[in-house]
Amino acid sequence: MAATSPVTATGGYASQPYDRAKAVKDFDESKIGVKGLVDSGLQTIPPFFVHPPETLSDLGSRPGSDSAVPTVDLSGVTDSPARRAAAVDQIRRAASSLGFFQITNHGIPQEALDRTINSIRAFHEQSTATKARLYRREISTGINFISNVDLYNSQAASWRDTLQVRLGPTLADREEIPEVCRDEIVEWDREIRRLGGVLMGLMSEGLGLEEGKFKEMTFTEGRMMVGHYYPFCPQPDLTVGLKSHADPGVLTVLLQDHIGGLQVRSSEGWLDVKPVRGALVINVGDLLQIVSNEAYKSADHRVLANPSQEPRVSIAVFFNPSQRESVFGPLPELTSEEKPPLYRNFTYDEFMTRFFKKELDGKSLTNFFRK
């Protein structure tokens, strides 16, 4: 059905008919992604990428906000009880308030970080024809290349392309992983799986639980990697790189390059998550907020559209349970008469089905399962 175009090439309002559904379908079927639009010499973004005024009016950050996201030093956490206790306390405070923090001295060499970022950039900078072979909405083989996972049900598209790879519990078909980043992704999974175990232990202890509690719940086994590519946007004031959302799973580990643009929502407004060389960004997911009975808080976050001629690259690994039929809800150890459970029990399959039925926006997932 035709609709009125929300913008003209100069960003003003227009009255000519605009078939949004056809424009979205044509873009998706072209398989060129956002980078393909940029490579074509596009000077104005297609109208279906334009976000509503309430989003566009709030694209700034709080002055001085880049120092508000805590950084936790993990050196010595496996062999020094004092350093471990300090890290547990710092992580507990960050996870129970902002829901975001960065970690340094995590044991992954800088060379491995650089190789991983460079390999994902190399994938996205291959020819359109090469990438198009992996462009698909379904991920039955455990890998796909896509622009906007919620393209067809979101209010507006975001200015980015994504390579998705299932890491666990079973790695995607290795031969399907593009050769340009295959070895680096396999190595990255080894590093992140180890680090994920360390983080889960520290966060479990922060709740007063046994170190291995989250491991028992298979929280490190279900792992999905997304390699985002945010090319230059000619009209960054009209769209975003990744719209505001909270991650649905347990925990997210993010490697970002030096470009910046990631923001987290706080009680004081949007805070910049400033890139720190060698650091990884950690954030709490909705499932961990529920399981912890809100002792830990998931946080809305977003990425601004990239105004730089240099593309932004980031790699997130989402940690999730491995069994879709597993039942979750607030842990009994964390509830009492004084702190009754805030959420009902549900299967992980129901949880993720609900997530993919909504567009990637807002906190409706936790609200849906609230008692």
GIJOGI-V306398 format. One record per pair of residues at least 12 apart in sequence whose ideal C-beta (glycine too) atoms are under 8 Angstrom apart, sorted by the first residue. I is the first residue (numbers start at 1). J is the second residue. Records with the same first field share a line. If there is no record, write none. Layout:
BEGIN
I: J / J
END
This chain:
BEGIN
1: 19 / 21
2: 17 / 18 / 19
3: 17 / 18 / 19 / 20
4: 16 / 17 / 18
5: 17 / 18 / 47
6: 18 / 47 / 50
7: 47 / 50 / 238
9: 43 / 44
10: 44
11: 44 / 235 / 238
18: 47
20: 47 / 48
23: 46 / 47 / 48
24: 48 / 151 / 152 / 157
27: 46 / 48 / 147 / 151
28: 137 / 147 / 151 / 152
31: 128 / 131 / 132 / 135
32: 128 / 132
33: 128 / 131 / 135 / 145 / 146 / 147 / 161
34: 147 / 159 / 160 / 161 / 229 / 231
35: 124 / 125 / 161 / 229 / 231 / 311
36: 128
38: 231 / 232 / 234
39: 128
42: 234
43: 234
44: 234 / 235
45: 159 / 233 / 234 / 235 / 238 / 239
48: 156 / 157
49: 156 / 157 / 158 / 159 / 238 / 239
50: 156 / 238 / 239
51: 155 / 156 / 238 / 239 / 240 / 243
52: 155 / 156
55: 156 / 240 / 243 / 244
56: 237 / 238
58: 270
59: 237 / 240 / 304
60: 270
61: 263 / 269 / 270 / 271 / 272
62: 266 / 268 / 269 / 270 / 271
65: 268 / 269 / 270 / 271 / 272
66: 271 / 272 / 273 / 274
67: 274
68: 98 / 266 / 268 / 271
69: 98 / 100 / 101 / 102 / 264 / 271 / 272 / 273 / 274
70: 90 / 93 / 94 / 98 / 101 / 102
71: 101 / 102 / 103 / 104 / 276 / 279
72: 87 / 90 / 91 / 94 / 101 / 102 / 103 / 104
73: 87 / 103 / 104 / 105
74: 87 / 103 / 104 / 105 / 106 / 107 / 198
75: 104 / 105
77: 198 / 202
78: 198
84: 202
87: 202
88: 202 / 205 / 206
89: 206
91: 199 / 202 / 203 / 206
92: 203 / 206 / 207
95: 203 / 206 / 284 / 296 / 297
96: 295 / 296 / 297
97: 297
98: 264 / 266 / 271 / 297 / 299
99: 264 / 283 / 284 / 289 / 296 / 297 / 298 / 299
100: 264 / 273 / 281 / 282 / 283 / 284 / 299 / 301
101: 281 / 282 / 283
102: 273 / 276 / 279 / 280 / 281 / 282
103: 199 / 279 / 280 / 282
104: 276 / 278 / 279
106: 195 / 198 / 280
107: 191 / 194 / 195 / 198
108: 191 / 195 / 280
110: 277 / 278
112: 187 / 188 / 191
113: 255 / 278
115: 184 / 187
116: 184 / 185 / 187 / 188 / 255 / 315
117: 255 / 257 / 313 / 315
118: 184
119: 180 / 181 / 183 / 184 / 185
120: 163 / 181 / 184 / 227 / 229 / 313 / 315
121: 229 / 311 / 313
122: 180 / 181
123: 145 / 163 / 178 / 180 / 181 / 227
124: 161 / 163 / 227 / 229 / 311 / 313
125: 311
126: 178 / 180
131: 145
132: 145
134: 163 / 176 / 178
139: 164 / 166
141: 172 / 173 / 176
142: 165 / 166 / 170 / 171 / 172 / 173 / 176
143: 163 / 164 / 165 / 166 / 172 / 173 / 176 / 177
144: 163 / 164
145: 161 / 162 / 163 / 164
146: 161 / 162 / 164
147: 160 / 161 / 162
148: 160 / 162
149: 162 / 164 / 360
150: 359 / 360
153: 358 / 359
154: 243 / 359 / 360 / 361
155: 359 / 361
156: 239 / 243
157: 239
158: 239 / 240 / 241 / 242 / 243 / 303 / 305
159: 230 / 231 / 233 / 236 / 239 / 240 / 241 / 305 / 306
160: 228 / 229 / 230 / 231 / 241 / 242 / 303
161: 228 / 229 / 231
162: 226 / 227 / 228 / 229
163: 178 / 181 / 226 / 227 / 229
164: 224 / 225 / 226 / 227
165: 177 / 185 / 224 / 225 / 226 / 227
166: 223 / 224 / 225
167: 185 / 189 / 192 / 193 / 223 / 224 / 225 / 317
168: 189 / 193 / 221 / 222 / 223 / 322
169: 218 / 221 / 222 / 223 / 322
171: 186 / 189
174: 186
181: 227
185: 225
188: 225 / 315 / 317
189: 223 / 225 / 317
192: 223 / 253 / 317
193: 220 / 223
195: 253 / 280
196: 220 / 223 / 251 / 253 / 317 / 319
197: 215 / 220
199: 251 / 253 / 282
200: 214 / 215 / 219 / 220 / 250 / 251 / 319
201: 214 / 215
203: 251 / 288 / 296
206: 296
207: 292 / 295 / 296 / 334
208: 333
209: 331 / 333 / 334
214: 250
217: 291 / 321 / 326
218: 321 / 322 / 323 / 326
219: 250 / 251 / 319 / 320 / 321
220: 319
221: 321 / 322
222: 249 / 319 / 320 / 321 / 322
223: 317 / 318 / 319 / 320
224: 317 / 318 / 320
225: 315 / 316 / 317 / 318
226: 315 / 316 / 318
227: 313 / 314 / 315
228: 241 / 242 / 303 / 312 / 313 / 314 / 315 / 316
229: 311 / 312 / 313
230: 259 / 261 / 303 / 305 / 306 / 311 / 312 / 313 / 314
231: 306 / 311
232: 306 / 307 / 308 / 309 / 310 / 311
233: 305 / 306 / 307
235: 305
236: 304 / 305 / 306 / 307
237: 305
238: 305
239: 305
240: 302 / 303 / 304 / 305
241: 261 / 302 / 303 / 304 / 305 / 306 / 312
242: 302 / 303
243: 302 / 360 / 361
244: 265 / 300 / 301 / 302 / 361 / 362
245: 300 / 301 / 302 / 360 / 361 / 362
246: 285 / 286 / 298 / 299 / 300 / 301 / 362 / 363 / 365 / 366
247: 283 / 285 / 286 / 298 / 318
248: 285 / 286 / 287 / 351 / 352 / 355 / 365
249: 285 / 286 / 287 / 288 / 318 / 319 / 320
250: 285 / 287 / 288 / 291 / 319 / 320 / 321
251: 282 / 283 / 284 / 285 / 288 / 318 / 319
252: 281 / 282 / 283 / 285 / 316 / 317 / 318 / 319
253: 280 / 281 / 282 / 316 / 317 / 319
254: 280 / 281 / 282 / 283 / 314 / 315 / 316 / 317
255: 280 / 281 / 314 / 315 / 316
256: 273 / 275 / 281 / 312 / 313 / 314 / 315
257: 275 / 312 / 313 / 314
258: 275 / 277
259: 275 / 306 / 308 / 310 / 311 / 312 / 313
260: 272 / 274 / 275 / 312
261: 303 / 304 / 305 / 306 / 312
262: 281 / 301 / 302 / 303 / 314
263: 301 / 302 / 303 / 304
264: 283 / 299 / 300 / 301
265: 299 / 300 / 301 / 302
266: 299
270: 302
273: 301
283: 298 / 299 / 301
284: 296 / 297 / 298 / 299
285: 298 / 318 / 319
286: 298 / 363 / 365 / 366
287: 320 / 321 / 328 / 348 / 351
289: 366
290: 328 / 329 / 330 / 342 / 343 / 366 / 369
291: 328 / 329 / 330 / 331 / 334
292: 330 / 331 / 334
293: 330 / 331 / 334 / 335 / 339 / 341 / 342 / 343
294: 342
295: 334
298: 363 / 366
300: 362 / 363
320: 348 / 352
321: 348
323: 348
324: 347 / 348 / 349 / 352
325: 347 / 348 / 349
326: 347 / 348
327: 345 / 346 / 347 / 348
328: 345 / 346 / 347 / 348 / 351
329: 341 / 343 / 344 / 345 / 346
330: 342 / 343
341: 371
342: 370 / 371
343: 366 / 369 / 370 / 371
344: 369 / 370 / 371
346: 369
351: 365 / 369
354: 368 / 369
END
